Amino acid sequence: MTTLIFDRISIPLQQALASALRRLAQLAHTSSWDQWASQRLTPTQRKILELLASRRESLTLSAVAQELGVTPATASDSLTALETKGLVKKRRSHVDGRALAIMLTTEGRRCVAALAALPDPLQAAFSVLTPSEQESFYRSAIKMIRGLQESGTLPLSRMCVRCRYFEPFRYPDSATPHHCHLVGAPFADRHLRIDCPDHEFNDRDAQEALWVRFCAGPPAPPPS
Ligand code: SF4
């Protein structure tokens, strides 16, 4: 078999993909950094505010550290700074009297909403892709995030593909093939959650089985 000239003179595809993503990440980092820096917030402080805003209930310090993949000391420093700015408050936890429950203040919620409403150049960059290209990209991103979580590079997150309520490809011929047993409704790849407030972790074996079914795609129709 002849080797294509461009196979010899090109970098490997994985390297090219990493390079392309680094360019996009540069845009994301610069733009969001500018927006949040205008509020004198560090990236870790920003992530804490977004995390608290995504949850219905308060979180303990150790839960914040675990979700962000940072040390308790780093989380504690950032929380102290956010408390000084009046964006979060701490209360004694109802569940564990020795722990502190952390939640957003009204000002903290206002701050997250205002910053989320700012134009996002990275979101705008996706507008050149068709809806089906965007959905396929999103599915690939979820696969990559899960892979990095499995290797311990990223902290686990409350994704559909780890959730006890998720049933992939329950409706194989439908445009919304998956089912959420909590909501009681079908949904598509574009609706998959990466950090769902209603999520409940499956045990490890069930997560693995779920992942295999999700990756396998819709089951083949029975022979006629
Ligand atoms: S509860 Fe949330 S994470 Fe679980 S399947 Fe439903 S939408 Fe997905």
Boltz pocket constraint, residues with backbone or C-beta under 6 A from the ligand:
constraints:
  - pocket:
      binder: B
      contacts: [[A, 158], [A, 159], [A, 160], [A, 163], [A, 164], [A, 165], [A, 166], [A, 167], [A, 179], [A, 180], [A, 181], [A, 182], [A, 183], [A, 191], [A, 193], [A, 196], [A, 197], [A, 198], [A, 199], [A, 200]]
      max_distance: 6.0
